[in-house]
Amino acid sequence: MKRSIPDVKGHAKAIQTGLKYLFTRPRITTRYPEELQELPKGYRGMMLLDTEKCISCSLCARICPSNAIKMYIREEKRFPGLNYVRCIFCGFCVDICPAEALNYTDVHDLAYYTLKEHVFEPEKFAEKALSIFKKTPRQVKVVIHEKRGLKYEST
């Protein structure tokens, strides 16, 4: 019985907050996908392989803590492929690559229907992921407002 009273208070406070923002103009969230938040410098999005720079050292596959990278033999060289189901976006592979053949992109919001589609063999891994948007979304930047908290401004 003691626990139910704080639970009711918590729910009432959540409803009160929701009603407060229902009738006021400022929004708390962005209108995704029409608006995209500006990504911070060093953002870890989906990765891109540059096969011209790759020296087939396999360091990326060896350092990967989740075993998401597998080496594939192509044209008598080994190139990495990436399984995004396993990838934890730790960045070890990008950091250890001596040839700087692995880099991050700003793409982070792709979805697939099957697990098999999440496995990028070297050919797919070397192609920059295409944007899923039909029209280019408006970029917004998060600004801290003293009274409202977070505020979104166009960049």
KAURQUI-V954918 format. One record per residue. RES is the residue in one letter. PHI is phi in whole degrees, -180 to 180 (none if undefined). D_FIRST is the distance of its C-alpha to the first C-alpha in whole Angstrom. Layout:
BEGIN
RES:PHI:D_FIRST
RES:PHI:D_FIRST
END
This chain:
BEGIN
M:none:0
K:-63:4
R:-73:5
S:-68:5
I:-67:7
P:-63:10
D:-63:10
V:-65:11
K:-62:13
G:-64:15
H:-66:16
A:-63:17
K:-66:19
A:-64:21
I:-65:22
Q:-61:23
T:-63:25
G:-61:26
L:-66:28
K:-60:29
Y:-84:31
L:-69:32
F:-105:34
T:-105:36
R:-69:39
P:-64:38
R:-94:37
I:-92:34
T:-114:36
T:-90:39
R:-91:41
Y:-72:41
P:-96:44
E:-68:46
E:-123:45
L:-121:45
Q:-73:44
E:-64:46
L:-84:46
P:-71:46
K:-63:49
G:82:49
Y:-63:46
R:-97:46
G:-92:47
M:-65:48
M:-96:51
L:-133:55
L:-101:58
D:-102:61
T:-67:63
E:-68:67
K:-86:65
C:-62:63
I:-106:65
S:59:64
C:-82:62
S:68:59
L:-63:57
C:-62:55
A:-70:54
R:-73:54
I:-86:52
C:-62:49
P:-71:46
S:-105:44
N:54:48
A:-85:48
I:-104:52
K:-128:54
M:-89:58
Y:-118:60
I:-89:64
R:-138:66
E:51:69
E:61:70
K:-128:67
R:-106:63
F:-126:61
P:-77:57
G:-122:55
L:-128:51
N:-103:48
Y:-71:46
V:-68:43
R:-91:43
C:-62:44
I:-109:42
F:54:44
C:-75:44
G:89:48
F:-60:50
C:-64:52
V:-67:53
D:-68:53
I:-84:55
C:-62:58
P:-71:61
A:-97:63
E:55:60
A:-85:60
L:-109:56
N:-142:55
Y:-86:52
T:-114:52
D:-91:50
V:-83:48
H:-144:45
D:-121:44
L:-97:45
A:-135:44
Y:-131:45
Y:-85:45
T:-124:46
L:-66:45
K:-62:49
E:-69:49
H:-81:47
V:-91:50
F:-103:53
E:-74:56
P:-51:59
E:-64:60
K:-75:57
F:-66:56
A:-86:59
E:-96:58
K:-68:56
A:-61:53
L:-79:54
S:-68:52
I:-88:50
F:-88:50
K:-72:53
K:-127:53
T:-66:53
P:-72:49
R:-77:49
Q:-85:49
V:-125:46
K:-116:45
V:-83:42
V:-123:43
I:-87:40
H:-104:40
E:-61:39
K:-92:37
R:-89:36
G:93:36
L:-84:37
K:-134:40
Y:-108:42
E:-121:46
S:-67:49
T:-100:51
END
